[in-house]
Amino acid sequence: MLALGLGLLVACSPESPPPAGKPPPEKRAAAPVDATPVPPVSVEVCGETVRYDKVPRRAVTHDVNITEMFLYLGLGDALVGYSGIRNNKNIAPQYRERLAGVPELSRQGMSLEAIVGAQADFVFAGWSYGFREGEVTPVALREFGIQSYVLTESCVRKTARARVSLEDTFEDMLNLGRIFRVEARVRALVEQQRAELRAIATALQGIEYRPRVLVYDSGTEALFTTSGRFGMPNAMIEAAGGRNIFDDVQNSWVKGSWEAVVERDPEWIVIVDYDRPDAQGKIDFLLGKPELAQVTAIRRKNFRVLEYAEATPGPRNVERTRMLATAFHPERFR
């Protein structure tokens, strides 16, 4: 039955005729195969030990931050498809040319049919970053012989966690280095980022006050979306010498209330820039909301903007943490 299902999925995916007026997706060959056998490696994935017997040759990624991380690590030769990068989620300029020749499997969510049709042997995604129960999951992929790796920050949706930190992203990078057997190269990249993070920590050493910060993602009604304790912006704000006003919310991306914002009185507002309205539209909306008029960040017009890929785990987090630290504590970065 699995063989029959695989045959049906392959038959109706990339080989199907493209829509009228649209050229067929470019066929992408797998990375050159090195016949030299390699020993298996095991890494921790959401609290479980997962073994990888072979070096993946045909990888698929989902979402812009995850795809950027994969390309940042120099793994682009193995990438045979990606998904989840809508027009309003900007990929960094340095990755656009490298991604241009890779087939886009889906603009929105992940498609098991398309992944199987691409003959993938590995998928890098996360819970709510493509993986969803009842749709595409690591278990569902294994039924087709496809291994996967789950973004660590997203594991909070499946397992209890004490906190999220920038080290989670570094560990993801190192694990991918082990899985693809390029540990030395990846370790050098991670050490560069750790050195920059240490420099930020050194500059902030001994600070006596941490300004209150709101992360505003979206929403205009009574409820809106923000980052709780387990979202990457919380880790970035902490490393930048600030305090997320919703750091007591035991989740990653959550609903909040305008009343709570007024009560907790943020001194800075970090805007996550994607979708509509754009960042300036979101700022204008907040400035025009009467009940927020006396909030300190609104009165002072203290806003900073993070693109979606900068507010989610990826290679741009440390650089943007420095931007936040410079805003919160300018006297330490003159």
Phi, psi and chi 1 to 4 in degrees:
 res  aa     phi    psi   chi1   chi2   chi3   chi4
   1 MET       -  -39.9  -70.1 -178.8   66.8      -
   2 LEU   -63.7  -40.8  -76.9  175.4      -      -
   3 ALA   -63.4  -42.4      -      -      -      -
   4 LEU   -62.7  -44.7  176.3   60.0      -      -
   5 GLY   -61.2  -41.6      -      -      -      -
   6 LEU   -61.9  -43.1  177.7   57.6      -      -
   7 GLY   -61.4  -42.6      -      -      -      -
   8 LEU   -64.7  -42.7  -70.9  171.8      -      -
   9 LEU   -64.5  -43.2  -73.4  169.9      -      -
  10 VAL   -64.5  -37.8  171.6      -      -      -
  11 ALA   -65.7  -30.2      -      -      -      -
  12 CYS  -110.9   15.6   63.1      -      -      -
  13 SER  -103.0 -109.8   48.7      -      -      -
  14 PRO   -64.3  -19.2  -25.1   36.0      -      -
  15 GLU   -79.4  -12.8  -62.5  -59.8  -31.5      -
  16 SER   -66.0  147.3  -59.1      -      -      -
  17 PRO   -60.2  139.8  -20.5   31.4      -      -
  18 PRO   -73.1  160.6   28.2  -34.0      -      -
  19 PRO   -57.7  153.2  -20.8   31.1      -      -
  20 ALA   -55.7  133.3      -      -      -      -
  21 GLY    84.9   -3.8      -      -      -      -
  22 LYS  -114.7  126.9 -178.0  177.6 -179.4 -179.8
  23 PRO   -68.2  152.3   25.4  -33.8      -      -
  24 PRO   -66.1  151.6   25.3  -33.9      -      -
  25 PRO   -62.9  146.1   22.9  -32.9      -      -
  26 GLU   -67.2  133.9  173.9 -172.4  -19.8      -
  27 LYS   -74.4  134.6  -72.3  -69.9 -175.4  179.9
  28 ARG  -120.3  123.4 -176.4  170.9  175.1   81.3
  29 ALA   -75.2  154.3      -      -      -      -
  30 ALA   -70.9  162.6      -      -      -      -
  31 ALA   -61.8  148.5      -      -      -      -
  32 PRO   -53.3  137.5  -23.0   32.4      -      -
  33 VAL   -89.2  125.0  175.2      -      -      -
  34 ASP   -92.6  117.1 -176.4   -8.3      -      -
  35 ALA   -73.5   -8.4      -      -      -      -
  36 THR   -66.8  123.1  -54.6      -      -      -
  37 PRO   -66.3  147.1   23.4  -32.0      -      -
  38 VAL  -123.8  147.4  -64.2      -      -      -
  39 PRO   -71.5  152.7   24.6  -33.1      -      -
  40 PRO   -66.8  155.0   24.2  -33.1      -      -
  41 VAL  -126.5  153.2  -62.9      -      -      -
  42 SER  -126.8  137.2  -64.5      -      -      -
  43 VAL  -134.2  159.7  -58.2      -      -      -
  44 GLU   -85.2  126.4  -68.1  -64.1  -51.1      -
  45 VAL  -127.7  108.6 -177.4      -      -      -
  46 CYS    51.7   44.3  -69.7      -      -      -
  47 GLY    84.2   -0.3      -      -      -      -
  48 GLU  -117.8  146.6  -63.6 -177.6   -0.2      -
  49 THR   -85.0  123.8  -59.6      -      -      -
  50 VAL  -118.0  133.5  177.5      -      -      -
  51 ARG  -103.5  136.3  172.7  169.1  158.5  160.9
  52 TYR  -119.7  110.2  -59.6   84.3      -      -
  53 ASP   -81.4  -27.4  -68.6  -31.5      -      -
  54 LYS  -128.8  160.0  -60.6  177.4 -179.0  178.3
  55 VAL   -76.9  123.0  179.0      -      -      -
  56 PRO   -60.1  140.8  -23.1   34.4      -      -
  57 ARG  -114.8  -21.0  -59.4  -65.0  177.6 -173.6
  58 ARG  -135.2   92.9  -60.1 -175.0   64.2   84.8
  59 ALA  -102.2  150.4      -      -      -      -
  60 VAL  -127.1  138.2  167.8      -      -      -
  61 THR  -120.2  156.9   57.5      -      -      -
  62 HIS  -130.3  135.3 -178.3   85.2      -      -
  63 ASP    82.7  154.3 -140.1  -28.1      -      -
  64 VAL   -69.0  -41.6   59.8      -      -      -
  65 ASN   -65.6  -39.6   58.3  -50.6      -      -
  66 ILE   -68.4  -41.2  -72.4  173.7      -      -
  67 THR   -65.1  -40.9  -57.5      -      -      -
  68 GLU   -62.0  -41.8  -75.5 -168.8    0.9      -
  69 MET   -60.5  -42.6 -170.0 -171.5  -54.3      -
  70 PHE   -62.1  -44.4 -160.8   79.1      -      -
  71 LEU   -72.2  -36.6  -64.1  175.4      -      -
  72 TYR   -57.7  -34.6  172.2   76.1      -      -
  73 LEU   -81.5    1.0  -61.8  178.2      -      -
  74 GLY    77.8   27.5      -      -      -      -
  75 LEU  -100.9   13.9  -58.9  174.6      -      -
  76 GLY   -60.5  -28.5      -      -      -      -
  77 ASP   -62.9  -22.6  -74.0  -15.4      -      -
  78 ALA   -92.5   -4.9      -      -      -      -
  79 LEU   -82.4  117.8 -167.0   62.6      -      -
  80 VAL  -113.1    2.9  -62.9      -      -      -
  81 GLY   179.1  154.0      -      -      -      -
  82 TYR  -144.9  164.9   69.0   91.8      -      -
  83 SER  -151.3  169.0   57.7      -      -      -
  84 GLY    79.7   13.9      -      -      -      -
  85 ILE  -108.3   90.2  -56.9 -179.4      -      -
  86 ARG   -76.2  167.7  -55.6 -164.6  -57.3  -90.0
  87 ASN   -59.4  -24.5  -69.4  -23.9      -      -
  88 ASN   -94.3   10.3   52.3   26.7      -      -
  89 LYS  -115.8   99.8  -71.0 -177.4  177.0  179.0
  90 ASN   -75.2  129.4  -64.8  -34.0      -      -
  91 ILE   -90.3  141.9 -170.4  158.3      -      -
  92 ALA   -58.4  143.5      -      -      -      -
  93 PRO   -53.7  -35.5  -26.7   34.6      -      -
  94 GLN   -68.6  -12.9   62.0  -94.4   35.8      -
  95 TYR  -105.4   -9.3  -55.9  120.5      -      -
  96 ARG   -65.3  -44.8  -69.3  173.6 -170.0  165.4
  97 GLU   -64.5  -39.9 -177.2  177.6   -7.4      -
  98 ARG   -66.0  -32.6 -171.4   66.4 -170.2   84.1
  99 LEU   -84.6  -16.7 -164.3   63.3      -      -
 100 ALA   -58.2  -34.0      -      -      -      -
 101 GLY   -91.3    5.6      -      -      -      -
 102 VAL   -97.3  130.9 -178.9      -      -      -
 103 PRO   -61.4  136.1  -22.8   33.4      -      -
 104 GLU   -88.7  117.1 -179.0 -177.8   42.2      -
 105 LEU   -84.0  -30.5  -56.0 -176.4      -      -
 106 SER  -163.0  138.7  171.3      -      -      -
 107 ARG   -79.3  -29.2 -175.8   63.0   58.0   89.7
 108 GLN  -107.8 -110.7  -62.1  -82.7   -6.4      -
 109 GLY   -77.3  176.3      -      -      -      -
 110 MET   -77.5  150.9  -67.2  177.7   72.0      -
 111 SER  -123.4  113.8  164.6      -      -      -
 112 LEU   -60.7  -39.4 -178.1   58.9      -      -
 113 GLU   -58.7  -45.8  177.1 -176.6    1.3      -
 114 ALA   -68.5  -36.4      -      -      -      -
 115 ILE   -64.0  -46.3  -68.4  169.1      -      -
 116 VAL   -65.5  -40.9  174.2      -      -      -
 117 GLY   -62.7  -29.1      -      -      -      -
 118 ALA   -79.6   -0.1      -      -      -      -
 119 GLN    57.9   38.5  -60.2  178.5  -10.6      -
 120 ALA   -68.7  148.3      -      -      -      -
 121 ASP  -118.7    2.8   60.7    5.8      -      -
 122 PHE  -158.5  139.5  179.9   83.0      -      -
 123 VAL  -131.3  131.6  171.6      -      -      -
 124 PHE  -112.5  114.5  178.8   23.6      -      -
 125 ALA  -153.0 -163.3      -      -      -      -
 126 GLY  -155.9  166.5      -      -      -      -
 127 TRP   -68.5  124.3  -66.4  108.2      -      -
 128 SER    70.8    1.6  -65.6      -      -      -
 129 TYR  -113.8   50.8  -63.7   86.5      -      -
 130 GLY   112.9  -47.7      -      -      -      -
 131 PHE   -75.6  128.9  -71.5  144.9      -      -
 132 ARG  -145.7  134.7  -64.2 -176.0 -173.8  -81.1
 133 GLU   -58.2  138.8  -70.4  -64.2  -11.8      -
 134 GLY    83.6   -6.7      -      -      -      -
 135 GLU  -123.3 -112.4  -61.4  177.6   18.8      -
 136 VAL   -97.0  124.3 -178.7      -      -      -
 137 THR  -138.5  162.4   66.8      -      -      -
 138 PRO   -56.7  -37.3  -29.5   38.0      -      -
 139 VAL   -65.2  -44.2  171.8      -      -      -
 140 ALA   -62.1  -37.8      -      -      -      -
 141 LEU   -66.4  -39.3  -69.7  170.1      -      -
 142 ARG   -61.2  -28.9  -79.0 -160.7  -62.1  -90.6
 143 GLU   -63.3  -20.4  -67.1  179.8    0.2      -
 144 PHE  -106.6   14.9  -68.1   95.3      -      -
 145 GLY    73.9   22.3      -      -      -      -
 146 ILE  -106.9  122.5  -58.0  170.8      -      -
 147 GLN   -86.2  167.5  -70.6 -157.5  -73.2      -
 148 SER  -149.5  167.0   63.3      -      -      -
 149 TYR  -135.0  138.2 -178.8   77.5      -      -
 150 VAL  -107.2  128.8 -179.9      -      -      -
 151 LEU   -55.2  127.3 -171.3   74.3      -      -
 152 THR   -61.0  -42.8  -63.0      -      -      -
 153 GLU   -55.5  -33.5 -177.4 -123.1   33.9      -
 154 SER   -78.1  -10.8   74.8      -      -      -
 155 CYS   -65.0  -17.9  -67.4      -      -      -
 156 VAL   -61.0  -21.7   69.6      -      -      -
 157 ARG   -77.0   -7.0  -60.5 -171.9  177.4  -84.5
 158 LYS  -125.8  -27.3  -68.1  -65.8  175.3 -179.0
 159 THR  -136.9  154.6   59.4      -      -      -
 160 ALA   -70.7  142.5      -      -      -      -
 161 ARG  -137.7  150.6  -57.7 -156.5   62.3 -160.0
 162 ALA   -83.3  -38.1      -      -      -      -
 163 ARG  -165.8  168.2   64.9 -167.6  -59.8  -92.6
 164 VAL  -117.9  139.3  164.4      -      -      -
 165 SER  -141.6  170.3   77.1      -      -      -
 166 LEU   -64.3  -22.8  -70.8  160.5      -      -
 167 GLU   -63.4  -26.1  -83.8  -66.1  -31.1      -
 168 ASP   -59.5  -43.7  -67.8  -26.5      -      -
 169 THR   -67.3  -39.7  -57.5      -      -      -
 170 PHE   -60.8  -40.8  -60.6  156.3      -      -
 171 GLU   -66.0  -37.2 -165.5   59.1   34.5      -
 172 ASP   -59.5  -45.2  -75.2  -25.5      -      -
 173 MET   -61.1  -45.8  -67.0  178.4 -177.7      -
 174 LEU   -64.5  -38.4  -66.9  170.9      -      -
 175 ASN   -64.3  -41.1  -77.2  -18.5      -      -
 176 LEU   -63.9  -37.2  -72.1  167.4      -      -
 177 GLY   -60.1  -39.9      -      -      -      -
 178 ARG   -68.2  -45.0  -62.8 -177.7 -170.6  105.2
 179 ILE   -61.7  -40.7  -67.0  167.7      -      -
 180 PHE   -93.2    3.5  -77.1   83.7      -      -
 181 ARG    59.8   43.6  -49.7  -34.5 -163.6  -99.5
 182 VAL  -129.8   44.9  -71.2      -      -      -
 183 GLU   -58.3  -43.8  -75.9 -172.7   74.1      -
 184 ALA   -61.9  -45.3      -      -      -      -
 185 ARG   -64.4  -43.8 -178.0  176.2   74.8 -148.7
 186 VAL   -69.0  -39.4  171.2      -      -      -
 187 ARG   -60.9  -37.4 -171.0  168.0  -66.5  -78.4
 188 ALA   -64.0  -40.7      -      -      -      -
 189 LEU   -66.1  -42.0  -68.9  171.1      -      -
 190 VAL   -65.5  -39.6  169.5      -      -      -
 191 GLU   -64.6  -34.2  -77.1  -52.5  -48.0      -
 192 GLN   -62.3  -43.4  -70.8  175.5    8.0      -
 193 GLN   -69.6  -39.0  -64.7 -132.2   -6.5      -
 194 ARG   -63.6  -37.8  -79.4  177.0  169.9  157.0
 195 ALA   -63.9  -41.1      -      -      -      -
 196 GLU   -65.6  -39.5  174.8   63.0   11.3      -
 197 LEU   -66.2  -37.8 -165.6   58.5      -      -
 198 ARG   -64.9  -36.7  -74.4 -165.9  -62.9  -90.6
 199 ALA   -64.8  -38.2      -      -      -      -
 200 ILE   -64.7  -45.5  -64.2  169.9      -      -
 201 ALA   -61.6  -39.3      -      -      -      -
 202 THR   -63.7  -42.5  -61.1      -      -      -
 203 ALA   -64.3  -30.0      -      -      -      -
 204 LEU   -93.9   -0.6  -65.0  174.7      -      -
 205 GLN   -56.9  129.6 -168.1  169.0    9.2      -
 206 GLY    84.0    9.6      -      -      -      -
 207 ILE   -61.1  141.7   56.8  172.7      -      -
 208 GLU   -98.2  -13.3  -62.9 -179.2   -5.0      -
 209 TYR  -143.1  137.0 -178.2   73.0      -      -
 210 ARG  -113.3  114.5  -70.1  176.5  170.9  -91.9
 211 PRO   -65.7  150.1   22.9  -32.9      -      -
 212 ARG   -80.0  135.3  -57.2  178.7  -59.4  -83.5
 213 VAL  -131.7  134.8 -175.4      -      -      -
 214 LEU  -106.6  136.0  164.6   68.5      -      -
 215 VAL  -101.4  118.5  178.8      -      -      -
 216 TYR  -111.0  112.6  176.9   62.5      -      -
 217 ASP   -92.5  -56.4  177.4  -75.8      -      -
 218 SER  -170.6  173.8   59.2      -      -      -
 219 GLY   106.5  138.3      -      -      -      -
 220 THR  -125.3   -8.6   58.2      -      -      -
 221 GLU   -85.7 -160.2  -58.5  -59.4  -32.8      -
 222 ALA   -64.2  -29.6      -      -      -      -
 223 LEU  -110.9  148.2  -63.0  176.3      -      -
 224 PHE  -145.1  168.1   66.7  101.1      -      -
 225 THR   -97.7  135.6  -53.2      -      -      -
 226 THR  -146.2  174.3 -174.2      -      -      -
 227 SER   -95.2  126.4  172.2      -      -      -
 228 GLY   -91.0 -159.6      -      -      -      -
 229 ARG   -61.5  -31.7  179.7  176.9 -178.6   81.8
 230 PHE  -103.1   12.9  -63.6  116.6      -      -
 231 GLY   -87.8  150.2      -      -      -      -
 232 MET   -58.0  -36.0 -176.7   51.4   65.1      -
 233 PRO   -57.9  -31.8  -28.8   37.8      -      -
 234 ASN   -61.8  -44.2 -173.4   82.8      -      -
 235 ALA   -64.3  -40.5      -      -      -      -
 236 MET   -66.5  -42.6  -65.0  170.7   66.5      -
 237 ILE   -62.9  -43.0  -70.7  166.6      -      -
 238 GLU   -61.2  -46.4  -73.4 -174.3  -13.2      -
 239 ALA   -66.0  -23.8      -      -      -      -
 240 ALA   -89.2    3.9      -      -      -      -
 241 GLY    85.3   22.2      -      -      -      -
 242 GLY  -115.8 -176.6      -      -      -      -
 243 ARG  -137.8  120.2 -177.0  178.0   66.3   79.6
 244 ASN   -66.1  125.9  176.0   11.5      -      -
 245 ILE   -67.5  -14.4   65.1  169.2      -      -
 246 PHE  -112.1   32.8  -71.7  110.8      -      -
 247 ASP   -74.5   -3.9   63.2    0.2      -      -
 248 ASP   -93.0   -1.5   58.2  -25.2      -      -
 249 VAL   -87.5  117.3  177.1      -      -      -
 250 GLN   -82.7   63.2  -56.3  -65.5  -51.1      -
 251 ASN  -161.0  179.7 -149.8  -36.3      -      -
 252 SER   -95.6  -76.6   50.1      -      -      -
 253 TRP  -109.1  122.3  -64.7   94.0      -      -
 254 VAL  -139.6  170.2  -64.3      -      -      -
 255 LYS   -89.2  143.2  -58.8  -79.8 -172.6  180.0
 256 GLY  -132.9 -166.2      -      -      -      -
 257 SER  -134.3  149.5   73.1      -      -      -
 258 TRP   -64.2  -33.7  -62.8  117.3      -      -
 259 GLU   -59.3  -41.1  -68.1   79.2    8.2      -
 260 ALA   -66.8  -35.7      -      -      -      -
 261 VAL   -62.5  -45.9  171.9      -      -      -
 262 VAL   -61.6  -43.8  172.8      -      -      -
 263 GLU   -64.3  -40.5  178.6 -176.1  -14.3      -
 264 ARG   -89.4  -11.0  -60.0 -175.9 -177.3 -159.5
 265 ASP    47.6   71.0 -170.9   27.8      -      -
 266 PRO   -64.2  146.0   24.9  -35.1      -      -
 267 GLU   -94.5  -17.7  -62.9  158.3  -88.0      -
 268 TRP  -136.7  149.3  -73.7   89.6      -      -
 269 ILE  -125.8  123.4  -62.0  177.5      -      -
 270 VAL   -98.1  119.6  173.0      -      -      -
 271 ILE   -93.6  129.7  -56.3  -70.1      -      -
 272 VAL   -92.3  115.8 -177.5      -      -      -
 273 ASP   -94.5  100.4 -174.8   14.9      -      -
 274 TYR  -166.8  166.8   76.1  104.3      -      -
 275 ASP    63.2 -164.2 -141.0  -26.6      -      -
 276 ARG  -121.2  138.3  -66.8  -68.7  178.8  -92.1
 277 PRO   -71.7  168.9   29.2  -36.3      -      -
 278 ASP   -76.0 -174.0   60.5   11.0      -      -
 279 ALA   -58.1  -45.5      -      -      -      -
 280 GLN   -66.3  -35.8 -171.9   57.4   53.1      -
 281 GLY   -62.8  -38.9      -      -      -      -
 282 LYS   -67.4  -40.9  -67.6  176.7 -179.1  179.8
 283 ILE   -63.0  -45.1  -68.7  171.5      -      -
 284 ASP   -61.0  -39.4  -68.1  -18.1      -      -
 285 PHE   -62.3  -45.7  164.6   74.1      -      -
 286 LEU   -65.9  -41.3  -65.8  172.9      -      -
 287 LEU   -64.6  -28.3  -70.4  173.8      -      -
 288 GLY   -93.2    3.0      -      -      -      -
 289 LYS   -86.5  111.4 -161.6  164.5  179.6   59.8
 290 PRO   -55.9  -41.1  -24.1   34.1      -      -
 291 GLU   -68.6  -12.9   58.5  -94.4   47.8      -
 292 LEU   -97.7    2.2  -58.8 -177.7      -      -
 293 ALA   -56.5  -33.1      -      -      -      -
 294 GLN   -95.5    1.3  -64.0  -52.1  -50.5      -
 295 VAL   -65.8  134.2  167.9      -      -      -
 296 THR   -55.4  -45.9  -59.1      -      -      -
 297 ALA   -62.4  -33.9      -      -      -      -
 298 ILE   -71.5  -46.0  -62.3  -65.7      -      -
 299 ARG   -61.2  -38.8  -70.9 -169.7  -68.3  103.2
 300 ARG   -89.7   -7.2  -63.1  176.4 -179.9  173.1
 301 LYS    54.6   48.0  -63.4 -176.2  179.1  179.9
 302 ASN   -92.0   92.4  -79.4  -12.7      -      -
 303 PHE  -123.7  145.1  -63.5   97.7      -      -
 304 ARG  -134.6  148.7  -74.1  -63.5 -179.4  -90.0
 305 VAL  -116.6  134.4  176.1      -      -      -
 306 LEU  -119.9  131.1  -63.6  176.1      -      -
 307 GLU   -68.1  161.5  -68.3 -175.5    6.5      -
 308 TYR   -53.1  -46.0  174.9   88.3      -      -
 309 ALA   -70.1  -14.8      -      -      -      -
 310 GLU   -90.3  -23.0  -63.5  166.7  -16.9      -
 311 ALA   -94.8   -4.3      -      -      -      -
 312 THR  -118.1  159.3   49.8      -      -      -
 313 PRO   -58.0  125.1  -25.3   36.1      -      -
 314 GLY  -178.4 -177.3      -      -      -      -
 315 PRO   -73.7   -7.7   24.9  -34.4      -      -
 316 ARG   -94.5   -2.6  -65.3 -162.7 -109.4  170.1
 317 ASN   -60.7  -44.7  -66.0  153.3      -      -
 318 VAL   -67.2  -44.2  173.4      -      -      -
 319 GLU   -58.0  -42.7  175.0 -169.6   -7.5      -
 320 ARG   -76.9  -22.9  -58.7  -49.5  -81.5  168.0
 321 THR   -63.8  -39.5  -63.7      -      -      -
 322 ARG   -62.3  -41.3  172.2  174.9  -82.0  -85.7
 323 MET   -58.5  -44.5  179.3  -88.2  -69.3      -
 324 LEU   -65.3  -43.4  -66.4  176.3      -      -
 325 ALA   -61.2  -38.8      -      -      -      -
 326 THR   -65.9  -34.3  -58.4      -      -      -
 327 ALA   -72.2  -44.5      -      -      -      -
 328 PHE   -71.7  -35.1  -59.2  160.7      -      -
 329 HIS  -135.6   66.0  -58.3  -80.0      -      -
 330 PRO   -61.4  -28.0   20.7  -32.7      -      -
 331 GLU   -65.9  -19.3   74.0  -76.3   -3.5      -
 332 ARG   -89.6   -5.5  -63.5  -62.6 -175.6  105.4
 333 PHE  -127.7   27.5  -66.1   91.0      -      -
 334 ARG   -80.9      -  -71.6  172.6 -179.1  161.4
